[in-house]
Amino acid sequence: MSGEERDVIFEITRIGDAQRVAAVDVATGIEVVVQAPANAALADVRALALRKLQRALRGGEGESDAGGGDGRPGKLI
């Protein structure tokens, strides 16, 4: 991403005591979702969703293989 400007659409939906924030990259259609308390600052949850989207766009570069090497998806933590 390194300074590259991208168009991002944010969708914020309040669900009870939580808010769901979706961030969609316009060029690729990649979407990520974060959830936060309903009283969390909008700027903070948008920034969190944007960072998660940037990570998704990088495609996990520098991360170990997904899962435990047994073919199942996921991240080994």
MOLIN-V493437 format. One record per pair of residues at least 12 apart in sequence whose C-alpha atoms are under 7 Angstrom apart, sorted by the first residue. I is the first residue (numbers start at 0). GAP is how many residues later the second one is. D is the distance in Angstrom with one decimal. If there is no record, write none. Layout:
BEGIN
I_GAP_D ; I_GAP_D
END
This chain:
BEGIN
0_53_7.0 ; 6_18_6.2 ; 6_19_5.6 ; 7_15_6.4 ; 7_16_5.5 ; 7_17_4.7 ; 7_18_5.7 ; 8_14_5.6 ; 8_15_5.1 ; 8_16_6.6 ; 8_17_6.9 ; 9_12_5.6 ; 9_13_4.6 ; 9_14_6.5 ; 10_12_6.6 ; 13_24_6.7 ; 16_20_6.1 ; 16_21_5.2 ; 17_17_6.7 ; 17_18_5.6 ; 17_19_4.4 ; 17_20_4.3 ; 18_16_5.7 ; 18_17_5.4 ; 18_18_6.0 ; 18_19_5.0 ; 19_13_6.9 ; 19_14_6.0 ; 19_15_4.6 ; 19_16_6.7 ; 20_12_5.6 ; 20_13_5.3 ; 20_14_6.2 ; 20_28_6.8 ; 21_12_6.5 ; 21_27_6.9 ; 22_26_6.0 ; 22_27_6.6 ; 22_30_6.7 ; 31_17_7.0 ; 31_20_6.8 ; 31_21_5.8 ; 32_16_6.7 ; 33_15_6.0
END
